[in-house]
């Protein structure tokens, strides 16, 4: 039986425990993954763990190890598992089913499907650039909780840079990639971060995100015009077909009426899209960009948010502007001092601002 395809697998676990199971497999590490189990019984522990799959002609076996409860057990007499075995008995390209048994005697069945949609699904409206400026500022006045994100193509779904590299295992990222990044900065005589401190961990994530390192963060801004700048900034004359997209997201309404909780740790097994306002200390780009982030362990963000709109109402909407407006947009924003010189402090930003002002490539 073949190994599972890379990607994010989501499903249900039944038997002595009932809950949600999430399996994240990175494209560059087939046969291995990060496993999350969220128990629907709030009195019982939820876990994250590592899993290694072994394929034989007859079966596909997942060896689950290093099972760690996400929080200290609530019940003092709870017998915690340390390892488990998954046995896949039905394997289709995007569906798997099988049985599971843990070393504490818990057992049952599971089913998962591969969730890897590449299509945006947020409600969207096309608007002219000249109308967008007044409209966006008025929307922000009416609802100060709105935050904004610009993307250079309306066909691109909301997806973090980490997930766009076909990586899915957040635990591997936090325990390996972040450690290597921190060690590299320290070796160059730059700031060193205490990755066991949540605030330091978040600050390094923010710095990495603003300098192009793949992270499970999405950039947002409190300013719709800053978001518009980043939607248009890299377009060239030849990029005249299609539209850029700017997202309007009510993050406070989302956390109160949509998702209903804030994730407090990167290893929380629940699907989450959580807003983070991270200290700008050591990151000179954060303040001018009016920066904030959303952290997520979800590949398909748009379907996650819009699925909650059936109950909580609208949380997010997108506005599309023709790419042919790019030259006017960049010059208009420059007159408002929304340019690379201000948003990207340093020589690179200064030269980029002059280039955008004087040349249209």
Secondary structure, DSSP 8 states (H G I E B T S, - for coil): -----SEEEEEEEEESS-EEEEEEE-TTSTTEEEEEEEESSTTS--EEEEEEEEE-SS-EEEEEEEEEESS--SSTT----S-EEEEEEEEETTEEEEEEEETTS-EEEEEEEE----S--S-EEE--HHHHHHHHHHHHHH-TTEEEEEES-TTS----HHHHTT---HHHIIIIIHHHHHHHHHHTT-----TTSHHHHHHHHHHHHHTT---SEEEEES-HHHHHHHHHTT--TT--SSEEEEEEEEHHHIIIIIS-S---STT--S--EEEE----TT-THHHHTTEEEEEE--S-HHHHHHHHHHHH---EEEEEEEGGGHHHHHHHHHHTT-SHHHHSTTHHHHHHHHHHHH---
